[in-house]
Amino acid sequence: MEEVYLTKPSLAFEKEILTYRDEFHNPDDPDDHVPGSNMLEHFNTVEAWLNNIKLSESYATLPDKKYVPSYAYILVKKSNNKILGMSNLRPELNDYLLNFAGNIGYSIAPSERRKDYGKVLLKKTLLEAKKMGLDHVLLTCDEENIASEKIIVNNNGIFENKLYDEDDNCKGYVKRFWIALI
C-alpha cells in the first residue's frame, strides 16, 4: 500500500476534491450522494463546500440546528495527492445519529476500493476522535453493505444491534457497532 495521510480538506486540493466527487456521479441518479463528505454533492464550488464545513464545526455557526458539529477529513495518497477517501467525524450524537448514522461517516473513491484504504481511513479518523477526548464511537452501515461492515469490524467494531430506518432515502436495516478508543 502506498503512503497515505489524513488531513483537513482545503483549496490546495480543489482539483482532487472535484475529481473525487465526480467518481460518485451517476447521471441516472438525481440524488447522487458522496457518503462521509459533508454533503459535497450539494455544492457547485469547492470553496462553497469548504465554507460549509467551517460553519459545521460549531453550534454557533451551524447552518441547520438539527445537525451537530462535525469535522471533515480527507485521506490523501502522498505520491500524487489523490484523494482516496473522505470522513466526517461527529463528536456528539443527536437521536438520529445515535440510531442510524453514528459518530463517523466515510467513503472511499470507487476506483480505490478493495485496497484496504477504508480500513486505514477509519483507523486514522478514530485517532482524531480519540484526540477530541472520545472514549468510544458508534459506527453504522446498511445491512447489505458487507464491505463497510468488514472495515468497522477490522477496526474493533462490536456489533450491538440493527434498527429499521424508515427514512425515504434509506428504507432498510442499519447495523450499529461500537468501537472503544483505548
N, C-alpha and C positions, 0 to 999 in steps of 0.2 A: 504494500500500500504506500502510495506517495505521501509525503509530509503534508499535513494539513494543520490549520489553526482556526480557532473560534474568535470572532471579533464582532464589534457592532457594525451595522451597515452604515455606509457614508457615500457621499457623492463620488469619492475616489473609485467606487465600484459601480458607477452608474451603468456602464455598458453591460457588465456582468449581471447586474440585477435584472435588466431588461431581457437579457438572454435567458436567465433563469425563469422569469415569468412566462416568456414565450414557449418554453418547453411544456408548460401545462395548458397552453391554449388549445382548445378543441372547438373548431368552428360549428360543430353540431350541438354544442352545449352552451347556451347563453349564460349559464351560471358557472362559468369557469371558476375554479377555486384553487388557490395555492395554499394548502394546509400549513399552519405554523408561520405564516408570513405577515401577520398583522394586516391582512386584507390587501395585499399588494395588487391583486387583480382589480381593485376598485379605483385605482389612481392612474391618471394619464401620464404623470411625470414621476420620476424617482424623487425629485425634490419635494413634491406634494406628499408622497408616501413617507419620506423621512420626517417631514414636519408633523405628520400624524403620529408617527412613532414617538417623537419627542413629547407631544401632547399626552400620549397614552401612559407616560411614565409616572404621572402624579394624579391623585384625585382632584387636585385644584385645577388641572388643565384637561382632564378627560373630556373628549367631545360628547360622550354619551354617558350619563351617570349610571346606566345599567351595567357598565363594564367595571372591571377592577384594573389597577395599574398593571402594566406589562412591559417586558423588556425584550427587544428583538436582537437576534444574533444570526450571523452567517458563518457557515463552515466553508473555508476557502482552501483550495489547493495551492500550496506555496509556489510551485514551479511556474504557474501561469495565471494565478489569481482567479481561476474559475470558481464560481460559487457552486458547491456540491450540495448544500442543504441550508435550510433556514429553521430556526426555532424561535418560539415565543414563550417566555417564562413569566408566569403569573404567581407572585409570592403569596397572594391571598386568593381565597375561593369564595364565590357567592354560591347561591343554591344551585344554579345551573351548572357552574363549573364543578361543584362538588359531586353532582350526579353524573354529568355527561362529558365534560371536557378536560377536567384536571388542571394541574399546575403548568404542564408543558405541552405545547403542540409543536409538531415538527414535520418537515418534509425533506425528501431527497429528490434531486433532479432525476426525472425519468431515465435519462441517459447514464446515470451513475448508480443506479440501483443494483443490488446483488453484489456489492463490492465491500460490504461492511461499513460503509460511511454512515449509515443510520445508527449503528451501534456506537460509533465514535462521536457523532453529533450529540446523541443523548448523553453519553458519558461526560462530555465537556459541558453540556448545559446543566447537568446535575452538579458539577463542580461550582458553577455560577450560583446555583440555588443554595448550596452549602455556604458559599461566601456571604450570601444575604442573610444567613442565620437560620435557614430552614433545617429541620432535623428529619423531615420526611416529606415526600411529594406524592401526589396522585397522578397517575397517567391512565389514559383510556384509549381504547381503539374499538372500531366497529368489529362486531363479532366475526365477520368474514375476512378481516384484514390480518391474515396469518403472518405476513412479513412484519407488520408493526408489533404484533404480539411477541414475536421472537426477539425483536430489538429490545422490548421492555423486559422480557424475562432474562435476556442476556445481560441486562443491567441490574439484576437482582430484584426485578418486579415480582411481588407476591400477589397472586390473584385473590380478590376479595369477593366479587360477585358480578353479575351482569344485570343491567337495567334496560327497560324498553324506552327508547327515545321516540316520542311522538312528534318531534319536530317535522315540519312539512318537507324539509330537505333531506332528512335522515331516514326516519321511519325504520327502525330496526333496533336490535340489541347492541348495547355498548358494554364492553368488558372493562372492569375497573381493577387497577393494580396499584399497590403502594410500594414505594421504594424508600428504605431507611437510608439517611445520609450520615453514616457514622464513620 
